[in-house]
């Protein structure tokens, strides 16, 4: 009997080791495995693991779209966020924040989408869900705004403004050439044709976009806020003032 009991004890120990190691190996080789938690809009997501649920129909700070274990959470959250939005984070007025979510049995990271009012990521309390807001007519896309010291503060294109976001680029460090090409394409011009337009210039945003991409804008050359429509596809036409 003692011999049998020893075998049972050894078997239990082996099972526990295999189980623990197996889970660790799974977490290592499949780092984007989802964790669990309550998704939806939250009023306050500032404290780790202390999310105050709220209705999306009311003003709220963030929207939780997914949960991941820490290893690989950044890539997993990015994928979930863009699927939820229906388009690229880099071109949106939304930022992704990874927030610690602490439970008694494990710690994971919550993927929180936050609406922002400028290219620096200033929080802008939002009403409604962000789901699908970067698809179709893309209501949460970065478009027109006030431009000062490399910061674009978002406004509707129908309001007087001086600048418009034209996209993001990976330019290898040559921001001037990268953004000039992006702005020219947005206007429907070549880079040389944009240079020949003395009323519009390309610039870049001080803070990198999602994934470290450079955000580019086209700006009324004098900096005056006289534009009242989008300049997309303007080509050689007069400014919409």
C-alpha positions as CSV (number, residue, x, y, z in Angstrom):
1,X,0.0,0.0,0.0
2,X,2.7,2.5,0.8
3,X,4.2,1.7,-2.6
4,X,0.8,2.4,-4.3
5,X,0.3,5.6,-2.3
6,X,3.8,6.8,-3.4
7,X,2.8,6.2,-7.0
8,X,-0.4,8.2,-6.5
9,X,1.4,11.1,-4.9
10,X,4.0,11.1,-7.7
11,X,1.3,10.9,-10.3
12,X,-0.5,13.9,-8.8
13,X,2.7,15.9,-8.6
14,X,3.5,15.1,-12.3
15,X,0.0,16.1,-13.3
16,X,0.2,19.4,-11.5
17,X,3.7,20.2,-13.0
18,X,2.6,19.3,-16.5
19,X,-0.6,21.3,-16.1
20,X,1.2,24.4,-14.8
21,X,4.0,24.1,-17.4
22,X,1.6,23.4,-20.1
23,X,-0.4,26.5,-19.4
24,X,2.8,28.5,-19.1
25,X,4.0,27.2,-22.5
26,X,0.6,27.9,-24.0
27,X,0.8,31.5,-22.7
28,X,4.3,31.8,-24.1
29,X,3.6,30.5,-27.6
30,X,0.0,31.9,-27.8
31,X,0.6,35.3,-26.1
32,X,-2.6,36.8,-27.6
33,X,-4.9,34.5,-25.8
34,X,-7.9,36.4,-24.6
35,X,-8.5,37.0,-20.9
36,X,-12.0,37.7,-19.6
37,X,-13.7,40.8,-18.2
38,X,-16.7,43.0,-18.7
39,X,-16.7,44.9,-22.0
40,X,-18.5,48.1,-22.7
41,X,-18.4,51.8,-21.8
42,X,-16.9,52.9,-18.5
43,X,-17.3,56.2,-16.7
44,X,-13.9,56.1,-15.0
45,X,-11.0,53.8,-16.0
46,X,-8.2,55.6,-14.1
47,X,-7.7,53.0,-11.4
48,X,-6.4,49.6,-12.1
49,X,-9.1,47.0,-12.0
50,X,-11.7,49.6,-10.8
51,X,-13.8,50.3,-13.8
52,X,-17.1,52.1,-13.1
53,X,-19.5,50.8,-15.7
54,X,-21.6,53.3,-17.6
55,X,-24.2,53.5,-20.4
56,X,-22.7,54.3,-23.8
57,X,-25.7,56.5,-24.3
58,X,-24.4,58.8,-21.5
59,X,-21.1,60.7,-21.6
60,X,-18.3,58.4,-20.6
61,X,-14.5,58.3,-20.6
62,X,-13.6,55.0,-22.4
63,X,-15.0,51.9,-24.0
64,X,-13.5,48.5,-23.1
65,X,-13.4,46.3,-26.2
66,X,-11.3,43.3,-25.2
67,X,-9.0,41.8,-22.6
68,X,-5.6,40.0,-23.0
69,X,-3.0,38.5,-20.8
70,X,0.0,40.8,-20.4
71,X,2.3,38.9,-22.8
72,X,1.4,40.1,-26.3
73,X,-1.4,42.3,-25.1
74,X,-0.3,45.3,-27.2
75,X,-0.6,43.4,-30.5
76,X,-3.8,41.7,-29.4
77,X,-5.4,44.9,-28.3
78,X,-4.4,46.8,-31.4
79,X,-6.0,44.1,-33.6
80,X,-9.2,44.1,-31.6
81,X,-9.4,47.9,-31.5
82,X,-9.1,48.3,-35.3
83,X,-11.7,45.5,-35.8
84,X,-14.0,47.2,-33.4
85,X,-13.5,50.6,-35.0
86,X,-13.6,49.3,-38.6
87,X,-10.6,51.2,-39.6
88,X,-7.0,52.3,-38.7
89,X,-6.3,53.9,-35.3
90,X,-3.6,56.0,-36.8
91,X,-6.1,58.0,-38.8
92,X,-8.7,58.4,-36.1
93,X,-9.7,60.7,-33.2
94,X,-9.4,57.7,-30.9
95,X,-6.5,56.4,-28.8
96,X,-5.9,52.9,-27.5
97,X,-4.9,52.6,-23.8
98,X,-3.9,49.4,-22.1
99,X,-5.2,49.4,-18.5
100,X,-4.3,46.9,-15.8
101,X,-7.3,44.8,-14.9
102,X,-6.7,43.0,-11.5
103,X,-8.7,40.1,-10.3
104,X,-8.0,37.6,-7.5
105,X,-7.1,34.8,-9.9
106,X,-5.1,36.8,-12.5
107,X,-4.1,40.2,-13.8
108,X,-4.8,41.0,-17.4
109,X,-4.9,44.2,-19.5
110,X,-8.1,45.8,-20.7
111,X,-8.1,47.3,-24.2
112,X,-9.7,50.8,-23.7
113,X,-10.6,53.1,-26.6
114,X,-10.7,56.8,-25.6
115,X,-12.0,59.6,-27.8
116,X,-9.6,62.6,-28.0
117,X,-9.9,66.2,-28.9
118,X,-6.4,66.7,-30.4
119,X,-3.3,65.0,-31.8
120,X,-1.8,65.1,-28.3
121,X,-4.4,62.7,-27.0
122,X,-6.4,65.0,-24.7
123,X,-9.4,63.1,-23.5
124,X,-12.8,64.2,-24.9
125,X,-15.8,62.6,-23.0
126,X,-17.9,60.8,-25.6
127,X,-21.5,59.8,-26.0
128,X,-22.4,56.7,-27.9
129,X,-20.4,53.6,-28.8
130,X,-17.2,53.9,-30.9
131,X,-18.0,50.6,-32.7
132,X,-17.8,51.0,-36.5
133,X,-16.9,54.7,-36.3
134,X,-13.9,54.3,-38.6
135,X,-15.9,52.6,-41.4
136,X,-18.5,54.0,-43.8
137,X,-18.5,57.8,-43.5
138,X,-15.9,57.5,-40.7
139,X,-17.4,59.9,-38.1
140,X,-14.3,59.6,-35.8
141,X,-11.7,60.1,-38.5
142,X,-9.1,62.9,-37.9
143,X,-10.0,65.6,-40.4
144,X,-9.8,69.4,-40.0
145,X,-8.5,71.5,-37.1
146,X,-6.5,74.3,-35.6
147,X,-2.8,73.8,-36.1
148,X,-0.3,75.3,-33.6
149,X,3.3,74.1,-32.7
150,X,2.8,70.7,-34.3
151,X,-0.6,70.0,-32.6
152,X,-3.8,69.6,-34.5
153,X,-6.9,70.4,-32.4
154,X,-9.9,68.8,-34.1
155,X,-12.9,70.8,-35.4
156,X,-15.6,70.1,-38.0
157,X,-14.4,71.1,-41.5
158,X,-17.4,73.5,-41.8
159,X,-15.9,75.6,-39.0
160,X,-13.0,78.0,-39.9
161,X,-9.7,76.2,-39.7
162,X,-6.2,76.3,-41.1
163,X,-5.2,72.7,-41.4
164,X,-6.5,69.2,-42.4
165,X,-5.1,65.8,-41.5
166,X,-4.1,63.9,-44.7
167,X,-2.8,60.6,-43.3
168,X,0.1,58.9,-41.7
169,X,3.3,57.6,-43.2
170,X,6.5,55.7,-42.4
171,X,9.1,58.0,-43.8
172,X,12.4,56.8,-42.4
173,X,13.0,60.1,-40.7
174,X,12.5,62.4,-43.6
175,X,9.2,63.9,-42.3
176,X,9.3,66.8,-44.8
177,X,9.4,64.5,-47.9
178,X,7.0,62.0,-46.4
179,X,4.4,64.5,-45.5
180,X,4.7,66.4,-48.7
181,X,4.0,63.3,-50.6
182,X,1.0,62.4,-48.4
183,X,-0.4,65.9,-48.7
184,X,0.1,66.0,-52.4
185,X,-1.7,62.7,-52.8
186,X,-4.6,63.9,-50.6
187,X,-5.0,67.0,-52.8
188,X,-4.6,65.0,-56.0
189,X,-1.3,66.6,-57.0
190,X,2.3,65.6,-57.5
191,X,4.8,66.8,-54.9
192,X,6.1,69.3,-57.3
193,X,2.6,70.6,-58.1
194,X,2.0,71.0,-54.3
195,X,5.3,73.0,-54.1
196,X,4.0,75.3,-56.9
197,X,0.8,76.0,-54.8
198,X,2.0,78.8,-52.6
199,X,-1.2,78.9,-50.6
200,X,-0.9,75.4,-49.1
201,X,2.0,73.7,-47.3
202,X,2.6,70.3,-45.7
203,X,3.6,69.8,-42.1
204,X,3.7,67.0,-39.6
205,X,2.3,66.4,-36.1
206,X,4.6,66.6,-33.1
207,X,3.4,63.5,-31.5
208,X,3.7,60.2,-33.5
209,X,0.5,58.4,-34.5
210,X,-0.4,54.8,-33.7
211,X,2.6,52.5,-34.1
212,X,5.0,55.4,-34.3
213,X,3.8,56.6,-37.7
214,X,4.2,60.2,-38.6
215,X,0.9,62.1,-38.9
216,X,0.8,64.6,-41.7
217,X,-1.3,67.8,-42.3
218,X,-1.8,70.3,-45.1
219,X,-2.0,73.8,-43.8
220,X,-3.0,77.2,-45.3
221,X,0.3,78.8,-45.9
222,X,-0.2,82.0,-43.9
223,X,-1.7,80.0,-41.0
224,X,-4.9,81.9,-41.1
225,X,-8.1,80.0,-40.2
226,X,-10.0,80.8,-43.4
227,X,-10.8,77.3,-44.7
228,X,-14.4,76.3,-44.4
229,X,-14.4,72.9,-46.2
230,X,-12.2,70.0,-46.8
231,X,-9.4,70.4,-49.4
232,X,-9.4,66.7,-50.3
233,X,-9.1,66.4,-54.1
234,X,-8.8,70.2,-54.5
235,X,-6.0,69.9,-57.1
236,X,-5.4,73.4,-58.5
237,X,-8.7,74.8,-57.5
238,X,-9.1,77.9,-55.3
239,X,-9.1,77.5,-51.5
240,X,-12.6,76.9,-50.0
241,X,-12.8,80.1,-48.0
